[in-house]
Amino acid sequence: MPEATALDLPRVEPIDPQHMRHVLGSYPTGVAIITGRAADGSPLGMVVGTFNSVSMDPPLVSFMPMKSSYTFSALRESRTFCVNIMAADQEGVCGAFMRRENKFEGVDWRESPTGSPILEGTTAWIECEWSDVIDAGDHYFVLGAVRELAAERNCLPLLFFQRGYGRFTPGSLMASDYRSLAAAIRTAECGRQEMELLANELGMEVSLLAPLGDEFAFVATANAEGPSHSTMPGTRLPFVPPLGSLMVDHPGAPSRQDWLDRAPHTSREVREVAEIQLRRVQERGWSVTLSGEVNSRTLDELVDAFSAPARTPENEQRLIDALQRMAACHEPADIDPTAIYSPLQLSVPVRNPEGNVVMVLRLSGLPENTSGTEILDFIHRIRQSSTAIGLALPHAVR
Ligand SMILES: Cc1cc2nc3c(=O)[nH]c(=O)nc-3n(C[C@H](O)[C@H](O)[C@H](O)COP(=O)(O)O)c2cc1C
Protein backbone atom coordinates (compact mmCIF):
# COMPACT_ATOMS: atom_id res chain seq x y z
CA MET A 1 0.00 0.00 0.00
CA PRO A 2 1.45 3.46 -0.88
CA GLU A 3 2.30 5.61 2.10
CA ALA A 4 -0.38 8.25 2.78
CA THR A 5 0.74 11.82 3.42
CA ALA A 6 -1.23 14.48 5.27
CA LEU A 7 -1.95 16.05 1.85
CA ASP A 8 -3.78 12.92 0.64
CA LEU A 9 -6.22 12.94 3.54
CA PRO A 10 -9.68 14.40 2.99
CA ARG A 11 -10.44 17.62 4.89
CA VAL A 12 -12.38 17.11 8.07
CA GLU A 13 -14.46 19.44 10.22
CA PRO A 14 -12.63 20.81 13.28
CA ILE A 15 -13.21 18.64 16.35
CA ASP A 16 -15.79 20.08 18.72
CA PRO A 17 -14.19 20.20 22.21
CA GLN A 18 -17.46 19.20 23.93
CA HIS A 19 -17.78 16.19 21.63
CA MET A 20 -14.15 15.23 22.22
CA ARG A 21 -14.59 15.49 26.01
CA HIS A 22 -17.73 13.31 25.80
CA VAL A 23 -16.11 10.63 23.61
CA LEU A 24 -12.87 10.49 25.58
CA GLY A 25 -14.90 10.26 28.79
CA SER A 26 -15.71 6.70 27.66
CA TYR A 27 -12.17 5.74 28.58
CA PRO A 28 -11.92 4.97 32.32
CA THR A 29 -8.86 6.11 34.24
CA GLY A 30 -7.41 5.78 37.70
CA VAL A 31 -7.12 8.89 39.85
CA ALA A 32 -3.90 10.23 41.38
CA ILE A 33 -2.94 13.33 43.33
CA ILE A 34 0.42 14.82 42.38
CA THR A 35 1.99 16.49 45.41
CA GLY A 36 5.08 18.62 45.92
CA ARG A 37 6.34 21.81 47.59
CA ALA A 38 5.98 25.40 46.41
CA ALA A 39 9.07 27.66 46.43
CA ASP A 40 8.01 28.95 49.91
CA GLY A 41 7.78 25.33 51.20
CA SER A 42 3.98 25.13 51.37
CA PRO A 43 2.52 21.77 50.30
CA LEU A 44 0.84 21.53 46.88
CA GLY A 45 -1.40 18.95 45.24
CA MET A 46 -3.47 18.47 42.09
CA VAL A 47 -5.87 15.73 40.98
CA VAL A 48 -4.97 14.00 37.69
CA GLY A 49 -6.49 11.22 35.64
CA THR A 50 -3.56 11.14 33.24
CA PHE A 51 -0.99 9.34 35.37
CA ASN A 52 0.71 6.45 33.58
CA SER A 53 3.55 4.01 33.92
CA VAL A 54 5.96 4.61 31.01
CA SER A 55 9.22 2.65 31.26
CA MET A 56 10.80 0.01 33.50
CA ASP A 57 14.41 0.59 32.38
CA PRO A 58 14.98 3.38 33.24
CA PRO A 59 11.97 3.63 35.60
CA LEU A 60 9.79 6.43 34.23
CA VAL A 61 6.20 7.53 34.83
CA SER A 62 4.13 10.35 33.34
CA PHE A 63 1.17 12.68 33.83
CA MET A 64 -0.32 15.54 31.83
CA PRO A 65 -1.10 18.85 33.52
CA MET A 66 -3.06 21.60 31.77
CA LYS A 67 -0.77 24.51 30.81
CA SER A 68 -3.27 26.81 32.53
CA SER A 69 -3.01 24.97 35.87
CA TYR A 70 -2.06 27.36 38.62
CA THR A 71 -1.03 24.47 40.87
CA PHE A 72 1.24 22.95 38.24
CA SER A 73 3.07 26.20 37.64
CA ALA A 74 3.91 26.27 41.39
CA LEU A 75 4.65 22.51 41.46
CA ARG A 76 7.39 22.94 38.87
CA GLU A 77 9.46 24.70 41.56
CA SER A 78 9.36 21.56 43.73
CA ARG A 79 12.61 19.52 43.98
CA THR A 80 10.63 16.28 43.56
CA PHE A 81 7.00 15.32 43.14
CA CYS A 82 4.99 12.43 44.53
CA VAL A 83 2.21 10.52 42.75
CA ASN A 84 -0.44 9.37 45.25
CA ILE A 85 -2.75 6.67 43.80
CA MET A 86 -6.23 7.13 45.21
CA ALA A 87 -8.14 4.28 46.87
CA ALA A 88 -11.86 3.67 46.22
CA ASP A 89 -12.80 5.27 49.56
CA GLN A 90 -10.85 8.51 48.89
CA GLU A 91 -13.32 10.44 46.76
CA GLY A 92 -13.52 12.96 49.62
CA VAL A 93 -9.76 13.56 49.46
CA CYS A 94 -10.07 14.34 45.74
CA GLY A 95 -12.86 16.76 46.62
CA ALA A 96 -10.50 18.58 49.02
CA PHE A 97 -7.83 18.90 46.30
CA MET A 98 -10.32 20.36 43.82
CA ARG A 99 -10.61 23.40 46.15
CA ARG A 100 -8.57 26.47 45.23
CA GLU A 101 -7.33 27.09 48.78
CA ASN A 102 -6.53 25.00 51.88
CA LYS A 103 -6.29 21.78 49.92
CA PHE A 104 -4.55 19.93 52.76
CA GLU A 105 -7.11 20.91 55.42
CA GLY A 106 -8.49 17.73 57.05
CA VAL A 107 -6.17 15.51 54.95
CA ASP A 108 -3.61 13.28 56.76
CA TRP A 109 -0.17 13.24 55.21
CA ARG A 110 3.49 12.70 56.00
CA GLU A 111 6.73 13.82 54.39
CA SER A 112 8.85 11.75 52.04
CA PRO A 113 12.65 11.99 52.66
CA THR A 114 12.82 14.80 50.08
CA GLY A 115 9.81 16.58 51.56
CA SER A 116 7.03 15.66 49.10
CA PRO A 117 3.70 15.09 50.84
CA ILE A 118 2.68 11.40 50.95
CA LEU A 119 -1.09 11.26 51.52
CA GLU A 120 -2.37 8.67 54.01
CA GLY A 121 -4.84 5.98 52.90
CA THR A 122 -3.69 5.76 49.26
CA THR A 123 -3.14 2.43 47.50
CA ALA A 124 0.43 3.40 46.57
CA TRP A 125 2.84 6.31 46.13
CA ILE A 126 5.66 6.96 43.68
CA GLU A 127 8.22 9.69 44.33
CA CYS A 128 9.92 11.17 41.26
CA GLU A 129 12.50 13.62 40.07
CA TRP A 130 11.64 15.74 37.05
CA SER A 131 12.94 14.03 33.92
CA ASP A 132 11.27 16.06 31.17
CA VAL A 133 8.38 18.47 30.60
CA ILE A 134 7.27 18.21 26.98
CA ASP A 135 4.90 20.54 25.15
CA ALA A 136 1.62 18.77 24.22
CA GLY A 137 -1.04 21.18 22.90
CA ASP A 138 -2.87 22.82 25.80
CA HIS A 139 -1.19 20.34 28.19
CA TYR A 140 2.34 19.40 29.15
CA PHE A 141 3.56 15.83 29.05
CA VAL A 142 5.61 15.35 32.23
CA LEU A 143 8.08 12.51 32.53
CA GLY A 144 9.16 11.62 36.06
CA ALA A 145 12.22 9.53 36.97
CA VAL A 146 11.17 7.23 39.82
CA ARG A 147 13.26 7.63 43.03
CA GLU A 148 11.24 5.56 45.48
CA LEU A 149 7.87 3.85 45.53
CA ALA A 150 5.66 1.71 47.81
CA ALA A 151 2.32 -0.08 47.77
CA GLU A 152 0.48 1.03 50.91
CA ARG A 153 -2.90 -0.77 51.01
CA ASN A 154 -4.34 -3.86 49.32
CA CYS A 155 -7.66 -2.27 48.42
CA LEU A 156 -9.71 -1.27 45.39
CA PRO A 157 -8.62 1.83 43.46
CA LEU A 158 -10.72 4.92 42.75
CA LEU A 159 -11.72 5.13 39.08
CA PHE A 160 -13.09 7.97 36.93
CA PHE A 161 -15.45 7.34 34.01
CA GLN A 162 -17.95 9.57 32.14
CA ARG A 163 -17.34 12.44 34.56
CA GLY A 164 -18.12 10.34 37.63
CA TYR A 165 -16.14 8.43 40.28
CA GLY A 166 -16.58 4.69 40.69
CA ARG A 167 -14.71 1.53 41.56
CA PHE A 168 -13.40 -1.67 40.03
CA THR A 169 -15.66 -4.72 40.25
CA PRO A 170 -14.36 -8.20 39.46
CA GLY A 171 -16.38 -9.67 36.55
CA SER A 172 -17.69 -12.45 38.74
CA LEU A 173 -19.37 -10.02 41.13
CA MET A 174 -21.68 -8.42 38.55
CA ALA A 175 -25.23 -7.42 39.54
CA SER A 176 -26.82 -10.24 37.49
CA ASP A 177 -24.79 -12.61 39.61
CA TYR A 178 -26.51 -11.35 42.76
CA ARG A 179 -29.87 -12.22 41.20
CA SER A 180 -28.68 -15.79 40.45
CA LEU A 181 -27.43 -16.04 44.03
CA ALA A 182 -30.79 -14.89 45.41
CA ALA A 183 -32.59 -17.49 43.23
CA ALA A 184 -30.24 -20.26 44.40
CA ILE A 185 -30.79 -19.26 48.06
CA ARG A 186 -34.57 -19.51 47.53
CA THR A 187 -34.19 -22.97 45.93
CA ALA A 188 -31.99 -24.17 48.79
CA GLU A 189 -34.78 -23.41 51.26
CA CYS A 190 -36.41 -26.70 50.16
CA GLY A 191 -33.57 -28.51 51.94
CA ARG A 192 -33.87 -26.54 55.18
CA GLN A 193 -35.83 -29.13 57.20
CA GLU A 194 -33.62 -32.04 56.16
CA MET A 195 -30.44 -30.05 56.86
CA GLU A 196 -31.56 -29.05 60.34
CA LEU A 197 -32.48 -32.63 61.15
CA LEU A 198 -29.03 -33.80 60.04
CA ALA A 199 -27.16 -30.98 61.82
CA ASN A 200 -28.93 -31.78 65.11
CA GLU A 201 -28.47 -35.53 64.74
CA LEU A 202 -24.72 -35.30 64.07
CA GLY A 203 -23.97 -32.11 66.04
CA MET A 204 -22.13 -30.72 63.00
CA GLU A 205 -22.59 -28.06 60.36
CA VAL A 206 -24.50 -28.89 57.19
CA SER A 207 -24.45 -26.59 54.13
CA LEU A 208 -25.72 -26.46 50.58
CA LEU A 209 -23.56 -24.99 47.81
CA ALA A 210 -24.70 -24.02 44.31
CA PRO A 211 -22.86 -23.05 41.08
CA LEU A 212 -22.69 -19.36 40.22
CA GLY A 213 -20.83 -18.85 36.94
CA ASP A 214 -17.09 -18.95 37.56
CA GLU A 215 -17.71 -19.54 41.23
CA PHE A 216 -19.95 -21.41 43.60
CA ALA A 217 -21.52 -20.17 46.79
CA PHE A 218 -22.93 -21.32 50.10
CA VAL A 219 -26.70 -20.97 49.72
CA ALA A 220 -27.97 -22.50 53.00
CA THR A 221 -26.37 -23.55 56.28
CA ALA A 222 -27.74 -25.38 59.32
CA ASN A 223 -25.81 -25.59 62.55
CA ALA A 224 -27.20 -26.16 66.04
CA GLU A 225 -24.73 -23.51 67.30
CA GLY A 226 -25.41 -21.00 64.50
CA PRO A 227 -23.55 -20.91 61.16
CA SER A 228 -19.83 -20.19 61.26
CA HIS A 229 -18.68 -17.08 59.46
CA SER A 230 -17.08 -18.85 56.50
CA THR A 231 -20.21 -20.85 55.58
CA MET A 232 -22.74 -18.00 55.71
CA PRO A 233 -25.06 -17.94 52.68
CA GLY A 234 -23.46 -15.74 50.02
CA THR A 235 -19.90 -16.85 50.86
CA ARG A 236 -18.14 -17.67 47.59
CA LEU A 237 -15.45 -20.04 46.40
CA PRO A 238 -13.71 -20.17 43.02
CA PHE A 239 -14.40 -23.02 40.58
CA VAL A 240 -10.68 -23.79 40.45
CA PRO A 241 -9.21 -27.28 40.99
CA PRO A 242 -9.44 -28.91 43.47
CA LEU A 243 -12.69 -27.11 44.41
CA GLY A 244 -16.17 -27.73 43.05
CA SER A 245 -15.31 -31.11 41.47
CA LEU A 246 -18.73 -32.65 42.29
CA MET A 247 -20.48 -30.04 40.11
CA VAL A 248 -18.09 -30.17 37.12
CA ASP A 249 -19.85 -30.98 33.81
CA HIS A 250 -23.30 -30.25 35.27
CA PRO A 251 -25.65 -27.32 34.45
CA GLY A 252 -24.35 -23.92 35.59
CA ALA A 253 -20.86 -25.28 36.34
CA PRO A 254 -17.74 -25.41 34.13
CA SER A 255 -17.10 -28.33 31.78
CA ARG A 256 -14.36 -30.80 32.68
CA GLN A 257 -11.99 -29.15 30.21
CA ASP A 258 -12.77 -25.64 31.46
CA TRP A 259 -12.29 -26.62 35.06
CA LEU A 260 -8.95 -28.34 34.40
CA ASP A 261 -7.80 -25.30 32.39
CA ARG A 262 -8.36 -23.18 35.49
CA ALA A 263 -5.69 -25.12 37.43
CA PRO A 264 -2.75 -22.73 37.95
CA HIS A 265 -0.30 -23.24 35.07
CA THR A 266 2.64 -23.83 37.37
CA SER A 267 3.37 -27.36 36.25
CA ARG A 268 1.92 -30.32 34.37
CA GLU A 269 1.80 -32.13 37.67
CA VAL A 270 -0.84 -29.71 39.05
CA ARG A 271 -3.15 -30.53 36.16
CA GLU A 272 -2.50 -34.27 36.42
CA VAL A 273 -3.33 -34.25 40.15
CA ALA A 274 -6.56 -32.32 39.41
CA GLU A 275 -7.48 -34.88 36.73
CA ILE A 276 -6.94 -37.81 39.11
CA GLN A 277 -8.94 -36.11 41.87
CA LEU A 278 -11.82 -35.32 39.50
CA ARG A 279 -11.96 -38.95 38.33
CA ARG A 280 -12.02 -40.19 41.92
CA VAL A 281 -14.82 -37.80 42.91
CA GLN A 282 -16.90 -38.72 39.88
CA GLU A 283 -16.41 -42.47 40.40
CA ARG A 284 -17.06 -42.45 44.15
CA GLY A 285 -19.79 -39.79 44.12
CA TRP A 286 -18.37 -38.02 47.18
CA SER A 287 -15.61 -35.60 48.04
CA VAL A 288 -13.44 -35.28 51.13
CA THR A 289 -10.92 -32.68 52.27
CA LEU A 290 -8.52 -33.44 55.10
CA SER A 291 -7.01 -30.62 57.14
CA GLY A 292 -3.55 -29.63 55.97
CA GLU A 293 -0.84 -27.09 55.59
CA VAL A 294 -3.03 -23.95 55.61
CA ASN A 295 -4.75 -23.53 58.96
CA SER A 296 -8.50 -23.16 58.86
CA ARG A 297 -8.45 -19.64 60.32
CA THR A 298 -6.18 -18.36 57.55
CA LEU A 299 -8.36 -20.13 55.01
CA ASP A 300 -11.52 -18.54 56.49
CA GLU A 301 -9.92 -15.09 56.25
CA LEU A 302 -8.96 -15.67 52.60
CA VAL A 303 -12.47 -16.92 51.75
CA ASP A 304 -13.94 -13.89 53.52
CA ALA A 305 -11.81 -11.46 51.49
CA PHE A 306 -12.67 -13.37 48.29
CA SER A 307 -16.41 -13.08 49.04
CA ALA A 308 -16.35 -9.36 49.91
CA PRO A 309 -17.77 -6.87 47.38
CA ALA A 310 -14.44 -5.02 47.67
CA ARG A 311 -12.49 -8.08 46.47
CA THR A 312 -9.22 -7.24 44.75
CA PRO A 313 -7.54 -9.44 42.08
CA GLU A 314 -4.78 -9.91 44.66
CA ASN A 315 -7.24 -11.33 47.22
CA GLU A 316 -8.48 -13.69 44.52
CA GLN A 317 -4.95 -14.90 43.78
CA ARG A 318 -4.09 -15.37 47.46
CA LEU A 319 -7.01 -17.73 47.94
CA ILE A 320 -6.18 -19.69 44.78
CA ASP A 321 -2.53 -20.00 45.91
CA ALA A 322 -3.57 -21.25 49.37
CA LEU A 323 -5.94 -23.77 47.79
CA GLN A 324 -3.08 -25.03 45.65
CA ARG A 325 -0.93 -25.53 48.73
CA MET A 326 -3.76 -27.68 50.10
CA ALA A 327 -4.38 -29.66 46.90
CA ALA A 328 -2.85 -32.83 48.35
CA CYS A 329 -5.41 -32.79 51.21
CA HIS A 330 -8.25 -33.31 48.73
CA GLU A 331 -9.63 -36.66 47.66
CA PRO A 332 -7.16 -39.19 49.16
CA ALA A 333 -6.94 -42.41 47.12
CA ASP A 334 -8.38 -44.64 49.86
CA ILE A 335 -10.08 -44.19 53.17
CA ASP A 336 -8.69 -46.94 55.41
CA PRO A 337 -11.47 -47.94 57.86
CA THR A 338 -8.94 -48.51 60.65
CA ALA A 339 -6.94 -45.29 60.16
CA ILE A 340 -7.59 -41.99 61.99
CA TYR A 341 -8.18 -38.82 59.95
CA SER A 342 -8.74 -35.12 60.56
CA PRO A 343 -11.40 -34.24 57.95
CA LEU A 344 -12.34 -30.64 57.12
CA GLN A 345 -15.41 -31.47 55.08
CA LEU A 346 -17.32 -34.28 53.36
CA SER A 347 -19.60 -33.53 50.38
CA VAL A 348 -22.08 -35.36 48.19
CA PRO A 349 -24.06 -34.16 45.16
CA VAL A 350 -27.76 -33.23 45.26
CA ARG A 351 -29.26 -34.48 41.99
CA ASN A 352 -32.53 -33.60 40.28
CA PRO A 353 -34.66 -36.45 38.83
CA GLU A 354 -32.70 -36.26 35.52
CA GLY A 355 -29.54 -37.05 37.45
CA ASN A 356 -28.04 -33.55 37.06
CA VAL A 357 -26.08 -32.22 40.03
CA VAL A 358 -27.80 -28.96 41.02
CA MET A 359 -26.22 -28.43 44.44
CA VAL A 360 -23.71 -30.00 46.82
CA LEU A 361 -24.51 -31.05 50.39
CA ARG A 362 -21.55 -30.52 52.70
CA LEU A 363 -20.79 -31.68 56.23
CA SER A 364 -18.21 -29.71 58.23
CA GLY A 365 -17.13 -29.25 61.86
CA LEU A 366 -16.22 -32.94 62.03
CA PRO A 367 -14.28 -34.24 65.06
CA GLU A 368 -10.49 -33.91 64.72
CA ASN A 369 -9.90 -37.62 65.13
CA THR A 370 -12.37 -39.46 62.94
CA SER A 371 -11.82 -43.08 61.97
CA GLY A 372 -12.10 -44.20 58.35
CA THR A 373 -15.19 -46.25 59.29
CA GLU A 374 -16.87 -43.15 60.74
CA ILE A 375 -16.05 -41.12 57.60
CA LEU A 376 -17.68 -43.79 55.41
CA ASP A 377 -20.71 -43.87 57.76
CA PHE A 378 -21.06 -40.07 57.58
CA ILE A 379 -20.93 -40.22 53.77
CA HIS A 380 -23.66 -42.87 53.80
CA ARG A 381 -25.76 -40.67 56.10
CA ILE A 382 -25.41 -37.42 54.08
CA ARG A 383 -26.24 -39.36 50.92
CA GLN A 384 -29.63 -40.22 52.43
CA SER A 385 -30.22 -36.53 53.13
CA SER A 386 -29.10 -35.45 49.65
CA THR A 387 -31.61 -37.90 48.11
CA ALA A 388 -34.37 -36.43 50.31
CA ILE A 389 -33.38 -32.85 49.30
CA GLY A 390 -33.30 -33.86 45.61
CA LEU A 391 -36.90 -35.10 45.93
CA ALA A 392 -37.98 -31.86 47.62
CA LEU A 393 -36.55 -29.63 44.83
CA PRO A 394 -39.02 -27.16 43.30
CA HIS A 395 -40.22 -28.14 39.79
CA ALA A 396 -38.24 -25.34 38.08
CA VAL A 397 -34.97 -26.93 39.23
CA ARG A 398 -36.09 -30.45 38.36
C1 LIG B 1 -10.79 12.90 38.06
C2 LIG B 1 -10.04 14.14 37.65
C3 LIG B 1 -8.97 14.04 36.79
C4 LIG B 1 -8.25 15.19 36.41
N1 LIG B 1 -7.19 15.06 35.58
C5 LIG B 1 -6.43 16.14 35.27
C6 LIG B 1 -5.26 15.98 34.51
O1 LIG B 1 -4.88 14.88 34.11
N2 LIG B 1 -4.55 17.11 34.22
C7 LIG B 1 -4.94 18.35 34.68
O2 LIG B 1 -4.28 19.31 34.40
N3 LIG B 1 -6.05 18.50 35.41
C8 LIG B 1 -6.81 17.44 35.73
N4 LIG B 1 -7.91 17.58 36.51
C9 LIG B 1 -8.28 18.92 36.95
C10 LIG B 1 -7.34 19.40 38.03
O3 LIG B 1 -7.44 18.62 39.18
C11 LIG B 1 -7.54 20.87 38.41
O4 LIG B 1 -8.87 21.17 38.46
C12 LIG B 1 -6.82 21.74 37.41
O5 LIG B 1 -5.47 21.44 37.48
C13 LIG B 1 -7.02 23.22 37.65
O6 LIG B 1 -6.66 23.57 38.93
P1 LIG B 1 -5.58 24.71 39.34
O7 LIG B 1 -5.53 25.74 38.28
O8 LIG B 1 -6.13 25.18 40.66
O9 LIG B 1 -4.31 23.97 39.47
C14 LIG B 1 -8.64 16.46 36.90
C15 LIG B 1 -9.73 16.55 37.77
C16 LIG B 1 -10.42 15.42 38.15
C17 LIG B 1 -11.56 15.53 39.09
The ligand as a Tripos MOL2 file, in Angstrom:
@<TRIPOS>MOLECULE
LIG
   31    33     1     0     0
SMALL
NO_CHARGES

@<TRIPOS>ATOM
      1 C1        -10.7930   12.9040   38.0550 C.3       1 LIG1
      2 C2        -10.0430   14.1390   37.6490 C.ar      1 LIG1
      3 C3         -8.9710   14.0420   36.7920 C.ar      1 LIG1
      4 C4         -8.2480   15.1930   36.4080 C.ar      1 LIG1
      5 N1         -7.1920   15.0550   35.5840 N.ar      1 LIG1
      6 C5         -6.4350   16.1390   35.2710 C.ar      1 LIG1
      7 C6         -5.2560   15.9820   34.5060 C.ar      1 LIG1
      8 O1         -4.8760   14.8840   34.1130 O.2       1 LIG1
      9 N2         -4.5500   17.1130   34.2180 N.ar      1 LIG1
     10 C7         -4.9410   18.3490   34.6830 C.ar      1 LIG1
     11 O2         -4.2770   19.3150   34.3970 O.2       1 LIG1
     12 N3         -6.0490   18.4970   35.4050 N.ar      1 LIG1
     13 C8         -6.8110   17.4350   35.7270 C.ar      1 LIG1
     14 N4         -7.9120   17.5830   36.5080 N.ar      1 LIG1
     15 C9         -8.2800   18.9250   36.9550 C.3       1 LIG1
     16 C10        -7.3390   19.4030   38.0350 C.3       1 LIG1
     17 O3         -7.4360   18.6230   39.1760 O.3       1 LIG1
     18 C11        -7.5430   20.8740   38.4070 C.3       1 LIG1
     19 O4         -8.8740   21.1680   38.4630 O.3       1 LIG1
     20 C12        -6.8220   21.7370   37.4130 C.3       1 LIG1
     21 O5         -5.4700   21.4350   37.4800 O.3       1 LIG1
     22 C13        -7.0250   23.2160   37.6540 C.3       1 LIG1
     23 O6         -6.6600   23.5650   38.9320 O.3       1 LIG1
     24 P1         -5.5790   24.7100   39.3400 P.3       1 LIG1
     25 O7         -5.5300   25.7390   38.2810 O.co2     1 LIG1
     26 O8         -6.1300   25.1850   40.6580 O.co2     1 LIG1
     27 O9         -4.3100   23.9680   39.4690 O.co2     1 LIG1
     28 C14        -8.6430   16.4560   36.8990 C.ar      1 LIG1
     29 C15        -9.7280   16.5520   37.7680 C.ar      1 LIG1
     30 C16       -10.4200   15.4190   38.1470 C.ar      1 LIG1
     31 C17       -11.5580   15.5290   39.0850 C.3       1 LIG1
@<TRIPOS>BOND
     1     1     2 1
     2     2     3 ar
     3     2    30 ar
     4     3     4 ar
     5     4     5 ar
     6     4    28 ar
     7     5     6 ar
     8     6     7 ar
     9     6    13 1
    10     7     8 2
    11     7     9 ar
    12     9    10 ar
    13    10    11 2
    14    10    12 ar
    15    12    13 ar
    16    13    14 ar
    17    14    15 1
    18    14    28 ar
    19    15    16 1
    20    16    17 1
    21    16    18 1
    22    18    19 1
    23    18    20 1
    24    20    21 1
    25    20    22 1
    26    22    23 1
    27    23    24 1
    28    24    25 2
    29    24    26 1
    30    24    27 1
    31    28    29 ar
    32    29    30 ar
    33    30    31 1
@<TRIPOS>SUBSTRUCTURE
     1 LIG1         1 GROUP 0 **** ****
